[in-house]
Amino acid sequence: MDARKPEFEYAIICDDIRHEMGDKFSLIGVYGSDIYVAQLPFLFPKLSAAISCLNMSGGDTFVVELRDPTGQAAAEAIAGEVPLEVKGPTRFMIFGVFPPLRLEKAGLYKLMIIINGDEAARTEVPFMIKAADSRVLH
């Protein structure tokens, strides 16, 4: 019996993820927990997520969903499988890109990560979308 249990480690939301020479990746335009946009609705040319999971092996599956403040899908889900040549358990990076992405309203959005179809163990990564005019300047 396989005792390993794949698990979410962290997620970074950014504008873009670039695969560089030397097999490294650059995260462009990294956001914090609040994302300010000029106005709503707002069109992101793309919104990306770098997601790290532990104890993954070849054949493990993942789904990344983006939900709006009402709980509805804000974009088409990203689904994939860890390549079979990945021997595990190991840390595995999922790079998800939602292009283009039109967001209609401010509020709490959630990135949902589901590994191996285990809905009960899904991870929710919350972040706020706010209009720039709501930003308090100090």
C-alpha positions as CSV (number, residue, x, y, z in Angstrom):
1,M,0.0,0.0,0.0
2,D,1.3,3.5,-0.9
3,A,1.6,5.5,2.4
4,R,2.5,8.8,0.7
5,K,-0.2,11.4,0.5
6,P,0.3,14.3,-2.0
7,E,-0.2,17.6,-0.4
8,F,-0.3,21.3,-1.2
9,E,2.7,23.4,-0.1
10,Y,2.2,26.9,-1.4
11,A,0.9,29.0,-4.3
12,I,2.1,32.3,-5.8
13,I,-0.2,34.3,-8.0
14,C,1.4,36.4,-10.7
15,D,1.0,38.0,-14.1
16,D,3.3,35.5,-16.0
17,I,5.6,32.6,-15.6
18,R,8.5,32.3,-18.0
19,H,10.6,29.2,-18.6
20,E,14.2,30.5,-18.8
21,M,17.5,28.9,-20.0
22,G,19.0,26.5,-17.6
23,D,15.5,25.1,-16.7
24,K,14.7,27.9,-14.3
25,F,11.4,29.8,-14.1
26,S,10.8,33.5,-13.6
27,L,7.6,34.7,-11.9
28,I,6.6,38.1,-13.3
29,G,4.4,40.6,-11.4
30,V,3.9,38.7,-8.2
31,Y,0.8,39.6,-6.2
32,G,0.1,39.6,-2.5
33,S,-3.3,38.7,-1.0
34,D,-4.9,41.9,-2.5
35,I,-4.8,42.5,-6.2
36,Y,-5.7,46.1,-7.2
37,V,-7.0,46.7,-10.7
38,A,-7.6,50.1,-12.4
39,Q,-11.4,49.5,-12.7
40,L,-14.0,46.7,-12.8
41,P,-14.7,44.8,-15.0
42,F,-11.0,44.2,-15.7
43,L,-9.3,42.1,-18.3
44,F,-6.1,40.4,-17.3
45,P,-4.1,39.4,-20.5
46,K,-3.3,36.4,-18.3
47,L,-3.2,35.5,-14.6
48,S,-0.9,32.8,-13.5
49,A,-0.2,30.6,-10.5
50,A,2.9,28.7,-9.5
51,I,1.7,25.9,-7.1
52,S,4.1,23.7,-5.2
53,C,2.9,20.2,-4.0
54,L,4.8,17.7,-1.9
55,N,4.9,13.9,-2.2
56,M,3.9,13.8,-5.9
57,S,4.7,11.0,-8.3
58,G,4.3,10.2,-11.9
59,G,0.6,9.5,-12.7
60,D,-0.8,11.8,-9.9
61,T,-3.4,14.2,-11.3
62,F,-4.3,17.8,-10.5
63,V,-7.0,20.3,-11.2
64,V,-6.7,24.0,-10.6
65,E,-9.9,26.1,-10.6
66,L,-10.5,29.8,-10.2
67,R,-13.8,30.7,-8.4
68,D,-15.3,34.2,-8.2
69,P,-16.9,35.7,-5.1
70,T,-20.2,33.9,-5.8
71,G,-18.4,30.5,-6.0
72,Q,-18.8,30.2,-9.7
73,A,-16.0,29.3,-12.1
74,A,-14.2,32.5,-13.2
75,A,-12.2,30.6,-15.9
76,E,-11.8,27.2,-17.5
77,A,-10.2,24.8,-15.0
78,I,-6.7,23.6,-15.7
79,A,-6.2,19.9,-15.4
80,G,-3.1,17.8,-15.8
81,E,-1.1,14.8,-14.8
82,V,2.4,14.4,-13.4
83,P,4.6,12.9,-16.1
84,L,5.3,9.2,-15.5
85,E,9.1,9.7,-15.5
86,V,8.8,11.8,-12.4
87,K,9.8,9.4,-9.6
88,G,8.5,10.3,-6.3
89,P,7.6,11.2,-3.8
90,T,9.0,14.6,-4.7
91,R,8.1,18.3,-4.8
92,F,6.3,19.0,-8.0
93,M,5.5,22.5,-9.4
94,I,2.2,23.1,-11.2
95,F,2.2,26.2,-13.5
96,G,-1.3,27.3,-14.3
97,V,-2.1,30.1,-16.7
98,F,-5.6,31.6,-17.2
99,P,-5.5,33.7,-20.4
100,P,-7.2,36.1,-21.0
101,L,-9.2,36.6,-17.8
102,R,-12.1,39.1,-17.5
103,L,-13.1,39.6,-13.9
104,E,-16.5,41.4,-13.4
105,K,-16.5,42.2,-9.7
106,A,-14.5,42.9,-6.6
107,G,-14.4,40.5,-3.8
108,L,-12.9,37.3,-2.5
109,Y,-11.6,34.9,-5.2
110,K,-10.3,31.4,-4.6
111,L,-7.8,29.3,-6.4
112,M,-8.9,25.7,-5.8
113,I,-6.3,22.9,-6.0
114,I,-7.5,19.3,-6.2
115,I,-5.0,16.5,-6.2
116,N,-5.9,13.0,-7.4
117,G,-9.6,13.9,-7.4
118,D,-9.7,14.1,-3.6
119,E,-12.4,16.9,-3.2
120,A,-12.3,16.5,0.6
121,A,-8.6,17.4,0.7
122,R,-8.8,20.3,-1.8
123,T,-6.9,23.4,-1.0
124,E,-8.4,26.9,-1.3
125,V,-6.1,29.8,-1.8
126,P,-8.0,33.1,-1.2
127,F,-7.2,36.5,-2.6
128,M,-9.0,39.8,-3.0
129,I,-9.7,41.7,-6.2
130,K,-10.2,45.4,-5.4
131,A,-10.7,48.5,-7.6
132,A,-7.7,50.9,-7.4
133,D,-10.0,53.7,-6.2
134,S,-10.6,51.6,-3.0
135,R,-6.9,51.6,-2.2
136,V,-6.0,53.6,0.9
137,L,-2.8,55.5,0.5
138,H,-0.6,56.3,3.5
